[in-house]
């Protein structure tokens, strides 16, 4: 079992989440400070943020979708001693795709490119879950 090797991509995914959170905070503070947004226009969650803070907010929110299943899977794989070399490779592919998707989301935000990385991360995660389930159920 590769506990440390399994945790490193998980930590990178967590770091991505925090980086996007801080990006969202700092871009929001920036537009509030330069007065391009008035607090009354956003205080109740109205969608009145400019483009860049919205990009960061969307990318941050996305980290609480598929990555949640990734976190659960990593923890379960460690607990059940199913984290092997293939699992770690797939975990890194998942995280690399999430990093690329987030970068695209906060920069060019090209939907086809961003969607491609989302699809890659989703397929990899489905494969990871399928392999994990097979290993646990059939003891492979």
C-alpha positions in Angstrom: 0.0 0.0 0.0 1.2 3.5 -0.9 -0.2 5.8 1.8 2.1 8.8 1.2 2.0 8.4 -2.5 -1.8 8.4 -2.3 -2.0 11.4 -0.1 0.3 13.7 -2.2 -2.2 14.1 -5.1 -5.0 14.5 -2.5 -3.0 17.3 -0.9 -2.4 19.0 -4.3 -6.2 18.9 -4.9 -6.7 20.5 -1.5 -4.1 23.1 -2.3 -5.9 23.9 -5.6 -9.1 24.4 -3.7 -7.5 26.9 -1.3 -5.7 28.7 -4.1 -9.0 29.2 -5.9 -10.6 30.3 -2.7 -7.9 33.0 -2.1 -8.1 34.0 -5.8 -11.8 34.5 -5.4 -11.4 36.5 -2.2 -8.6 38.7 -3.6 -10.4 39.4 -6.8 -13.6 40.3 -4.9 -11.7 42.6 -2.6 -10.1 44.2 -5.6 -13.4 45.1 -7.3 -14.9 46.3 -4.0 -11.8 48.5 -3.3 -11.8 50.0 -6.8 -15.6 50.7 -6.4 -16.5 48.8 -9.6 -19.0 46.9 -7.4 -21.0 48.3 -4.5 -21.5 46.0 -1.5 -25.3 46.5 -1.7 -25.3 45.0 -5.1 -23.8 41.7 -3.9 -24.6 41.4 -0.2 -27.5 39.0 -0.7 -25.7 36.8 -3.1 -26.8 38.6 -6.3 -24.9 37.6 -9.4 -23.4 41.1 -9.9 -19.7 40.3 -9.7 -17.5 41.2 -12.7 -16.1 38.5 -14.9 -12.8 37.7 -13.0 -14.3 37.2 -9.5 -17.1 35.2 -11.1 -14.5 32.9 -12.8 -12.7 32.3 -9.5 -16.0 31.7 -7.7 -17.2 29.2 -10.2 -13.9 27.4 -10.2 -13.9 27.3 -6.4 -17.4 26.0 -6.3 -16.5 23.2 -8.8 -14.0 21.9 -6.2 -17.0 20.7 -4.2 -18.4 18.5 -6.9 -16.2 15.7 -8.4 -13.3 16.2 -6.0 -15.5 15.2 -3.1 -15.8 11.8 -4.6 -12.0 11.8 -5.1 -11.4 12.6 -1.4 -13.7 9.9 -0.2 -12.2 7.3 -2.6 -8.6 8.2 -1.5 -9.5 7.8 2.2 -11.4 4.5 1.6 -8.5 3.2 -0.6 -6.0 3.9 2.2 -8.3 2.4 5.0 -9.0 -0.8 3.0 -5.4 -1.0 1.8 -6.4 -0.8 -1.9 -4.1 2.1 -2.8 -1.7 0.6 -5.3 0.6 2.0 -8.0 -2.2 2.1 -10.6 -4.4 4.0 -8.1 -1.7 6.6 -7.5 -1.2 7.1 -11.3 -4.9 7.5 -11.8 -5.1 9.9 -8.9 -2.4 12.1 -10.4 -4.2 12.1 -13.8 -7.3 13.2 -12.0 -5.6 16.0 -10.2 -3.7 17.1 -13.3 -6.9 17.3 -15.2 -8.5 19.3 -12.4 -5.6 21.7 -12.3 -5.8 22.2 -16.1 -9.6 22.7 -15.9 -9.3 25.3 -13.0 -6.5 27.2 -14.9 -8.6 27.4 -18.0 -11.7 28.4 -15.9 -9.9 31.4 -14.4 -8.1 32.5 -17.6 -9.5 32.0 -21.1 -12.5 30.0 -19.8 -12.8 28.3 -23.2 -15.7 25.9 -22.7 -14.6 23.1 -25.1 -11.1 22.9 -23.6 -12.4 23.2 -20.0 -15.1 20.6 -20.7 -12.5 18.2 -22.1 -10.5 18.3 -18.9 -13.7 17.9 -16.9 -14.6 14.9 -19.0 -11.1 13.4 -18.5 -11.2 13.9 -14.8 -14.8 12.4 -14.6 -13.8 9.3 -16.6 -10.6 8.8 -14.6 -12.7 9.0 -11.4 -15.2 6.5 -12.6 -12.4 4.1 -13.5 -10.9 4.6 -10.1 -14.2 3.9 -8.3 -14.8 0.8 -10.5 -11.4 -0.6 -9.9 -11.7 0.0 -6.2 -15.2 -1.6 -6.0 -14.0 -4.7 -7.9 -10.9 -5.0 -5.6 -13.0 -4.7 -2.5 -15.9 -6.9 -3.6 -13.9 -9.6 -5.2 -10.7 -9.3 -3.2 -8.4 -8.8 -6.1 
